[in-house]
Amino acid sequence: MDKKICVLTMLRNDDFYLKKWVEYYGAEFGRENLYIYFDGKDQTVPAFCEGTNTSLEDKIPGKVVELEKQRLDFLSARAAELMEKGYDLAIGVDADEFLVVDPNKGVSLREYLESQDIKTSISGLGVDVGQLLGYEGNIQADVPFLSQRSYARLSTRYTKPSVIAQPLRWGRGFHRVKGHNYHIAKDLYLFHFGYFDMGRIQARFSDKDRIQSGVKKHLKRRSKTIRMVSTHKARNWDKWTVIARRLQTIFRPPYALNKPAMLEAVIIVRIPERFRQIV
């Protein structure tokens, strides 16, 4: 049975990622099913958003923690409204996050999700893409990201309940759904590209909005994925994604039993060639 699926995001000053986001999810689900909320009425809707549902919202005030809470409360409410209007599934992701089905499955993301029996939510295994310094150059926006980056950290932080099948409340950053467990789907991955280019990380330090909202330390901390990718041995994807999925399914952090944990393991993997042209 065909399922009606919508995709939501909220962002500020992130056209670099949003263009790729619109192209990817628009091809999967149709641009008419994309809902993009701009944080601040001083923003300008880019021309590449034509055909999507865009909305300029009042800028959310405050520092990172409170800002994120309000942002996810807003998106949870919008997802609930859309599901009340007839959507079967809602996907909530940031503009630098891409849900990807393993190409070995031979199905699109839409086909994969339509085949799943989702009661509450499902998560893709988190893949935090880095940059191998000295070998991988500056990212080019008009070339598939995964043709330029070959290494990533398997990360609990990005194993998120991105896909919901009923109105639920996402926690900050989509990292959990409140009052429910998580379910890591087989052959589904959430690729995060937010910190996969050292040049872009350094440029973000000059963004006054992010500095004022307290993100500077967060951005600096996230460059550690690049350092890890550049200093750790890369492991086999097909073996270690299975291991990571099992660990994250079994272990939970004591402070949040509806989030995955992985015993602080640092697992760096080489992304297989079969993913190169997807995002």
Backbone hydrogen bonds in HBPLUS format (Angstrom, degrees):
<---DONOR---> <-ACCEPTOR-->    atom                        ^
c    i                          cat <-CA-CA->   ^        H-A-AA   ^      H-
h    n   atom  resd res      DA  || num        DHA   H-A  angle D-A-AA Bond
n    s   type  num  typ     dist DA aas  dist angle  dist       angle   num
A0088-ASP N   A0004-LYS O   2.75 MM  84  5.22 142.6  1.88 136.2 148.5     1
A0089-LEU N   A0004-LYS O   3.22 MM  85  6.57 159.2  2.27 152.8 155.6     2
A0006-CYS N   A0089-LEU O   3.12 MM  83  6.53 159.7  2.16 149.9 154.1     3
A0091-ILE N   A0006-CYS O   2.83 MM  85  6.17 155.5  1.89 148.2 156.6     4
A0007-VAL N   A0033-ASN O   3.02 MM  26  6.46 155.8  2.08 159.9 165.0     5
A0035-TYR N   A0007-VAL O   2.83 MM  28  6.11 161.8  1.87 168.5 171.6     6
A0008-LEU N   A0091-ILE O   2.78 MM  83  6.15 162.7  1.81 170.6 176.3     7
A0093-VAL N   A0008-LEU O   3.25 MM  85  6.53 167.8  2.27 175.2 171.7     8
A0009-THR N   A0035-TYR O   3.09 MM  26  6.60 144.6  2.22 164.2 170.0     9
A0037-TYR N   A0009-THR O   3.00 MM  28  6.30 163.5  2.03 150.0 155.4    10
A0011-LEU N   A0037-TYR O   3.05 MM  26  6.61 149.1  2.14 158.0 167.5    11
A0039-ASP N   A0011-LEU O   2.81 MM  28  5.67 172.0  1.81 152.4 154.4    12
A0018-LEU N   A0014-ASP O   3.00 MM   4  6.12 165.4  2.02 155.0 159.1    13
A0019-LYS N   A0015-ASP O   3.11 MM   4  6.01 162.0  2.14 149.6 149.6    14
A0021-TRP N   A0017-TYR O   2.91 MM   4  6.13 157.3  1.96 153.9 161.5    15
A0022-VAL N   A0018-LEU O   2.80 MM   4  6.01 163.7  1.83 159.0 160.6    16
A0023-GLU N   A0019-LYS O   3.09 MM   4  6.28 163.4  2.12 146.8 151.5    17
A0024-TYR N   A0020-LYS O   2.90 MM   4  6.04 164.5  1.92 151.7 156.1    18
A0025-TYR N   A0021-TRP O   2.96 MM   4  5.99 161.9  1.99 156.0 158.0    19
A0026-GLY N   A0022-VAL O   2.85 MM   4  5.34 140.1  2.01 131.1 143.3    20
A0027-ALA N   A0023-GLU O   3.14 MM   4  6.05 149.6  2.24 132.8 139.4    21
A0028-GLU N   A0024-TYR O   3.22 MM   4  6.51 144.5  2.35 140.2 149.9    22
A0029-PHE N   A0025-TYR O   2.88 MM   4  5.94 166.2  1.90 153.2 155.8    23
A0030-GLY N   A0026-GLY O   2.79 MM   4  4.52 141.2  1.94 124.4 131.6    24
A0033-ASN N   A0030-GLY O   2.96 MM   3  5.66 165.4  1.99 121.8 126.4    25
A0034-LEU N   A0031-ARG O   3.09 MM   3  5.29 163.8  2.11 116.7 116.2    26
A0053-ASN N   A0034-LEU O   2.95 MM  19  5.98 164.0  1.98 158.0 161.8    27
A0036-ILE N   A0053-ASN O   2.78 MM  17  6.11 165.1  1.80 162.7 168.0    28
A0055-SER N   A0036-ILE O   2.97 MM  19  6.43 136.7  2.16 157.8 167.1    29
A0038-PHE N   A0055-SER O   2.83 MM  17  6.13 166.7  1.85 163.5 168.1    30
A0040-GLY N   A0038-PHE O   3.02 MM   2  5.85 117.0  2.43 112.2  95.8    31
A0057-GLU N   A0038-PHE O   2.93 MM  19  5.85 169.9  1.94 161.2 164.2    32
A0040-GLY N   A0057-GLU O   2.81 MM  17  5.28 132.3  2.04 132.7 146.1    33
A0043-GLN N   A0040-GLY O   3.20 MM   3  5.76 163.1  2.23 115.0 117.8    34
A0049-CYS N   A0046-PRO O   3.10 MM   3  5.72 165.3  2.12 117.5 121.7    35
A0050-GLU N   A0047-ALA O   3.14 MM   3  5.83 158.9  2.19 123.4 124.7    36
A0052-THR N   A0049-CYS O   2.97 MM   3  5.65 160.3  2.01 147.1 148.4    37
A0067-LEU N   A0063-LYS O   2.84 MM   4  5.75 159.6  1.88 163.5 170.2    38
A0064-VAL N   A0213-SER O   3.09 MM 149  5.85 122.1  2.44 166.9 165.0    39
A0068-GLU N   A0064-VAL O   2.84 MM   4  5.93 162.3  1.87 154.0 158.0    40
A0069-LYS N   A0065-VAL O   3.11 MM   4  6.36 154.7  2.17 145.0 151.8    41
A0070-GLN N   A0066-GLU O   3.06 MM   4  6.30 167.1  2.08 153.5 155.9    42
A0071-ARG N   A0067-LEU O   2.89 MM   4  6.09 157.3  1.94 150.0 157.3    43
A0072-LEU N   A0068-GLU O   2.97 MM   4  6.12 163.3  2.00 150.7 153.8    44
A0073-ASP N   A0069-LYS O   2.92 MM   4  6.09 150.8  2.01 146.5 155.4    45
A0074-PHE N   A0070-GLN O   2.93 MM   4  6.08 156.8  1.99 146.0 152.0    46
A0075-LEU N   A0071-ARG O   3.01 MM   4  6.32 161.7  2.04 146.0 150.6    47
A0076-SER N   A0072-LEU O   2.84 MM   4  5.88 155.7  1.90 143.2 150.1    48
A0077-ALA N   A0073-ASP O   3.06 MM   4  6.23 154.8  2.12 143.6 149.9    49
A0078-ARG N   A0074-PHE O   3.00 MM   4  6.33 153.1  2.07 147.9 155.7    50
A0079-ALA N   A0075-LEU O   2.87 MM   4  6.06 159.5  1.91 149.5 155.0    51
A0080-ALA N   A0076-SER O   2.99 MM   4  6.20 156.1  2.05 143.9 150.4    52
A0081-GLU N   A0077-ALA O   3.04 MM   4  6.29 155.6  2.10 144.7 150.9    53
A0082-LEU N   A0078-ARG O   2.97 MM   4  6.24 159.3  2.02 150.7 156.0    54
A0083-MET N   A0079-ALA O   2.95 MM   4  6.17 151.6  2.03 149.2 156.9    55
A0084-GLU N   A0080-ALA O   2.96 MM   4  6.17 147.7  2.07 144.8 153.7    56
A0085-LYS N   A0081-GLU O   3.11 MM   4  6.38 129.8  2.37 136.1 149.1    57
A0087-TYR N   A0082-LEU O   3.24 MM   5  5.99 167.5  2.26 138.5 137.8    58
A0086-GLY N   A0083-MET O   3.12 MM   3  5.16 161.5  2.16 101.4 106.8    59
A0090-ALA N   A0164-ILE O   3.03 MM  74  5.44 159.5  2.07 151.8 158.2    60
A0164-ILE N   A0090-ALA O   2.93 MM  74  5.44 169.3  1.94 158.3 161.1    61
A0092-GLY N   A0162-SER O   2.87 MM  70  5.13 161.8  1.90 147.0 150.7    62
A0097-GLU N   A0094-ASP O   3.13 MM   3  5.38 155.4  2.19 121.0 119.2    63
A0193-PHE N   A0096-ASP O   2.95 MM  97  5.35 167.0  1.96 159.5 163.8    64
A0098-PHE N   A0191-PHE O   2.94 MM  93  5.19 157.4  1.99 145.5 153.0    65
A0191-PHE N   A0098-PHE O   2.94 MM  93  5.19 161.9  1.97 149.6 143.6    66
A0100-VAL N   A0189-TYR O   2.77 MM  89  5.20 163.9  1.80 154.4 159.5    67
A0189-TYR N   A0100-VAL O   2.84 MM  89  5.20 158.6  1.89 151.9 159.1    68
A0102-ASP N   A0187-ASP O   2.91 MM  85  5.27 161.1  1.95 150.4 153.7    69
A0105-LYS N   A0102-ASP O   2.89 MM   3  5.78 166.7  1.91 129.0 133.1    70
A0106-GLY N   A0103-PRO O   3.01 MM   3  5.47 147.4  2.12 111.7 120.5    71
A0112-TYR N   A0108-SER O   2.90 MM   4  6.11 156.0  1.96 148.2 155.2    72
A0113-LEU N   A0109-LEU O   2.94 MM   4  6.16 170.0  1.95 157.1 158.7    73
A0114-GLU N   A0110-ARG O   2.92 MM   4  6.11 157.6  1.97 154.4 161.0    74
A0115-SER N   A0111-GLU O   3.18 MM   4  6.30 131.8  2.43 135.7 146.7    75
A0115-SER N   A0112-TYR O   3.05 MM   3  5.25 136.0  2.25 100.0 112.4    76
A0116-GLN N   A0113-LEU O   3.18 MM   3  5.25 154.0  2.26 102.1 109.9    77
A0165-ALA N   A0120-THR O   2.73 MM  45  5.18 160.8  1.77 150.2 151.2    78
A0122-ILE N   A0163-VAL O   2.99 MM  41  5.44 144.7  2.12 143.4 153.1    79
A0163-VAL N   A0122-ILE O   3.38 MM  41  5.44 167.8  2.39 165.7 162.4    80
A0123-SER N   A0183-HIS O   2.80 MM  60  5.83 153.1  1.87 148.2 148.3    81
A0185-ALA N   A0123-SER O   2.85 MM  62  5.85 160.9  1.88 159.9 164.3    82
A0125-LEU N   A0188-LEU O   2.90 MM  63  6.34 158.2  1.95 142.5 135.4    83
A0190-LEU N   A0125-LEU O   2.92 MM  65  5.77 165.0  1.94 131.9 134.1    84
A0155-SER N   A0126-GLY O   2.92 MM  29  4.97 154.4  1.99 123.5 130.8    85
A0127-VAL N   A0190-LEU O   2.90 MM  63  5.86 164.2  1.93 154.3 149.1    86
A0192-HIS N   A0127-VAL O   2.86 MM  65  6.10 164.9  1.88 159.5 159.0    87
A0128-ASP N   A0153-ARG O   2.86 MM  25  5.11 164.3  1.88 162.7 157.2    88
A0153-ARG N   A0128-ASP O   2.90 MM  25  5.11 162.3  1.93 139.5 140.6    89
A0129-VAL N   A0192-HIS O   3.04 MM  63  5.97 152.2  2.12 155.7 163.1    90
A0130-GLY N   A0151-TYR O   3.04 MM  21  5.94 171.3  2.05 142.2 145.1    91
A0135-TYR N   A0132-LEU O   3.07 MM   3  5.72 160.0  2.11 138.2 142.1    92
A0136-GLU N   A0132-LEU O   2.92 MM   4  5.44 165.0  1.94 162.7 162.0    93
A0143-VAL N   A0140-GLN O   3.42 MM   3  5.75 164.2  2.45 115.2 115.6    94
A0147-SER N   A0144-PRO O   3.06 MM   3  5.42 156.4  2.12 110.0 117.5    95
A0145-PHE N   A0279-VAL O   3.15 MM 134  5.73 154.4  2.22 103.3  95.6    96
A0148-GLN N   A0145-PHE O   2.90 MM   3  5.38 156.4  1.95 112.7 120.6    97
A0149-ARG N   A0145-PHE O   3.11 MM   4  6.36 123.2  2.45 142.0 157.5    98
A0271-ILE N   A0150-SER O   2.73 MM 121  5.10 159.5  1.77 135.9 142.7    99
A0152-ALA N   A0269-VAL O   3.12 MM 117  5.61 152.9  2.19 153.0 159.4   100
A0269-VAL N   A0152-ALA O   2.90 MM 117  5.61 162.0  1.93 160.9 167.0   101
A0154-LEU N   A0267-ILE O   2.95 MM 113  5.69 164.5  1.97 167.4 171.6   102
A0159-THR N   A0156-THR O   3.18 MM   3  5.08 164.2  2.20 102.4 107.2   103
A0162-SER N   A0160-LYS O   2.77 MM   2  5.32 136.6  1.96 106.1  92.2   104
A0178-LYS N   A0169-ARG O   2.84 MM   9  5.61 163.1  1.87 167.7 167.4   105
A0171-GLY N   A0176-ARG O   2.71 MM   5  5.16 159.6  1.75 147.2 147.9   106
A0174-PHE N   A0171-GLY O   3.04 MM   3  5.44 142.2  2.19 148.2 143.2   107
A0175-HIS N   A0172-ARG O   3.28 MM   3  6.17 171.0  2.29 121.6 124.3   108
A0180-HIS N   A0177-VAL O   3.36 MM   3  5.87 158.2  2.41 134.9 131.9   109
A0200-ARG N   A0197-ASP O   3.09 MM   3  5.43 120.5  2.47 104.4 118.1   110
A0201-ILE N   A0197-ASP O   3.08 MM   4  6.43 155.3  2.14 153.5 161.1   111
A0202-GLN N   A0198-MET O   3.02 MM   4  6.26 165.6  2.04 153.7 156.5   112
A0203-ALA N   A0199-GLY O   3.02 MM   4  6.22 151.5  2.11 141.6 149.8   113
A0204-ARG N   A0200-ARG O   2.97 MM   4  6.16 144.7  2.10 143.4 152.2   114
A0205-PHE N   A0202-GLN O   3.23 MM   3  5.48 144.4  2.37 101.1 110.6   115
A0206-SER N   A0203-ALA O   3.09 MM   3  5.74 155.5  2.15 115.0 121.6   116
A0207-ASP N   A0204-ARG O   3.07 MM   3  5.28 166.3  2.08 110.8 115.1   117
A0211-ILE N   A0207-ASP O   3.03 MM   4  6.31 163.2  2.06 157.3 162.7   118
A0212-GLN N   A0208-LYS O   2.91 MM   4  5.95 163.9  1.93 147.0 151.4   119
A0213-SER N   A0209-ASP O   3.10 MM   4  6.24 140.9  2.26 137.0 147.1   120
A0215-VAL N   A0210-ARG O   2.93 MM   5  5.22 165.0  1.95 159.7 154.6   121
A0214-GLY N   A0211-ILE O   3.19 MM   3  5.36 162.9  2.23 107.4 111.3   122
A0218-HIS N   A0215-VAL O   2.93 MM   3  5.01 112.0  2.40 100.2 117.8   123
A0219-LEU N   A0215-VAL O   2.86 MM   4  6.14 159.3  1.91 165.5 171.7   124
A0220-LYS N   A0216-LYS O   3.07 MM   4  6.31 162.1  2.10 150.5 155.2   125
A0221-ARG N   A0217-LYS O   2.93 MM   4  6.11 154.4  2.00 146.0 153.1   126
A0222-ARG N   A0218-HIS O   3.01 MM   4  6.25 146.2  2.13 145.5 154.6   127
A0223-SER N   A0220-LYS O   3.29 MM   3  5.52 150.2  2.38 101.3 109.7   128
A0224-LYS N   A0221-ARG O   3.13 MM   3  5.89 163.0  2.16 117.8 122.2   129
A0225-THR N   A0222-ARG O   3.32 MM   3  6.14 165.2  2.34 119.5 121.4   130
A0226-ILE N   A0223-SER O   3.11 MM   3  5.43 124.2  2.43 104.2 116.5   131
A0227-ARG N   A0223-SER O   3.24 MM   4  6.68 155.7  2.31 144.9 151.7   132
A0228-MET N   A0224-LYS O   2.79 MM   4  6.01 157.6  1.84 150.0 155.7   133
A0229-VAL N   A0225-THR O   2.90 MM   4  6.08 166.6  1.91 151.3 155.0   134
A0230-SER N   A0226-ILE O   2.99 MM   4  6.07 145.4  2.11 141.7 151.0   135
A0231-THR N   A0227-ARG O   3.07 MM   4  6.17 118.7  2.46 138.1 152.2   136
A0231-THR N   A0228-MET O   3.16 MM   3  5.22 147.9  2.27 100.1 109.5   137
A0232-HIS N   A0228-MET O   2.91 MM   4  5.69 142.2  2.05 158.7 161.0   138
A0235-ARG N   A0268-ILE O   2.71 MM  33  6.01 163.6  1.74 140.8 145.1   139
A0270-ARG N   A0235-ARG O   3.21 MM  35  6.29 152.8  2.29 169.3 162.0   140
A0240-TRP N   A0236-ASN O   3.00 MM   4  6.04 171.0  2.01 159.1 161.7   141
A0241-THR N   A0237-TRP O   2.89 MM   4  5.74 155.4  1.95 157.4 159.8   142
A0243-ILE N   A0239-LYS O   3.29 MM   4  6.63 156.6  2.34 142.0 148.5   143
A0244-ALA N   A0240-TRP O   2.87 MM   4  5.95 163.6  1.90 142.8 147.7   144
A0245-ARG N   A0241-THR O   2.95 MM   4  5.99 156.3  2.01 140.2 146.6   145
A0246-ARG N   A0242-VAL O   3.11 MM   4  6.34 157.0  2.17 146.1 151.9   146
A0247-LEU N   A0243-ILE O   2.95 MM   4  6.23 166.7  1.96 156.4 159.8   147
A0248-GLN N   A0244-ALA O   2.90 MM   4  6.02 167.8  1.91 153.2 156.7   148
A0249-THR N   A0245-ARG O   3.02 MM   4  6.08 135.0  2.23 136.7 148.1   149
A0249-THR N   A0246-ARG O   3.22 MM   3  5.13 128.9  2.50  93.0 106.5   150
A0250-ILE N   A0246-ARG O   3.11 MM   4  6.31 148.0  2.21 148.4 156.0   151
A0251-PHE N   A0247-LEU O   2.92 MM   4  5.95 177.4  1.92 164.2 164.9   152
A0261-ALA N   A0251-PHE O   2.97 MM  10  5.08 132.0  2.21 133.9 126.9   153
A0256-ALA N   A0253-PRO O   3.09 MM   3  5.53 160.2  2.14 115.4 121.4   154
A0259-LYS N   A0256-ALA O   3.20 MM   3  5.71 136.5  2.40 124.3 121.3   155
A0265-ALA N   A0262-MET O   2.99 MM   3  5.85 168.6  2.01 127.2 131.0   156
A0275-PHE N   A0272-PRO O   3.16 MM   3  6.01 171.2  2.17 123.7 126.4   157
A0276-ARG N   A0273-GLU O   2.99 MM   3  5.38 165.7  2.01 120.5 125.2   158
A0278-ILE N   A0275-PHE O   3.19 MM   3  5.66 168.4  2.21 122.9 126.5   159
